[in-house]
Amino acid sequence: MKKQLFKSGTNGILLGLAVSMVMFLILAPSYMPLNPHSAVGQWITSHQIHGSIILAYCLITWFAIGILFEVASYIFRKAE
């Protein structure tokens, strides 16, 4: 189960990076993994946080989302 959770977290990171890169290729002149117009993006830009910390925040968030989807999938498999 631990290997599957790690794999799902890694897949979440890869999918999050891919989606953010495509969206910012379309919408913005430079890459930022977080939307600067969102509430968290506005807070981060107002506090002038370094881009590598923003990327680390996004990677952790995408990893957690991947794990969340795996846990939800596990629950639905057990329910059937």
N, C-alpha and C positions, 0 to 999 in steps of 0.2 A: 504494500500500500504506500510506503514511503517513497519508493521509486516512482510510482504512478503519480503521486502528488508533486514530486520534483519535476517530472516530465510535463505535467500539466501546467505548472508554474512557468517553466521554460517556454512552453508553447504560448502562454499568455504574454510573456515578454516579447517573443518574436512577432506575434500578431499585433500587439500594441505598437511596437516600433514600425512595422510595415504600414499600419493604418496612419500613424502620425506622420511618417515620411511622405506618403501619398497626399494626405490632406494639406501639408505645408508646401509641397511642390505645386499644388494647384492654387493655394490661397495666399501664401506669404513669400516674400523675397528671401528670407533666411530661415533656417531650421530652428524651431523651438519645440520640444516635445509636449509642451503644455500650452493650451490656448491662452494667450495673454488677456483675452476679454472675459474669461471665466472668473468666478469669485476667487479661486485659489491663484489663478494667474495674475489677477490684479494685485492681490496681497503680496505675491512673490516679487512682482516688478516694482511695487512701491517700496519694498524693503531692500531692493537691489541685491538679491541673492544670486550667487554665482551659477552659471549655466550647468556646471557639472553636478551641483547639488540638486538642481531642478531635474536633471536626467536621472539621478539616483532615486529621487522621490517617485518619478514616473515608473522606473523599473520595478521598484518595490510594490507600487500600486498594481501594475500589470501582472506581477508574479502572484499577488494576492487574489486578483480577479481570476487568473487561471486556476488556482487552487479552489476558489469558490465554485467555479463551474464543474470541476471534477467531483467535489463533494456533493453538489446538487445531482450530478449524473449518478453517483453511487447511491444516493437516497432513492432516486427514481427506479434504479435497477432493483433495489431491495424491495421496493413497494410492489413491484410486479411479481 
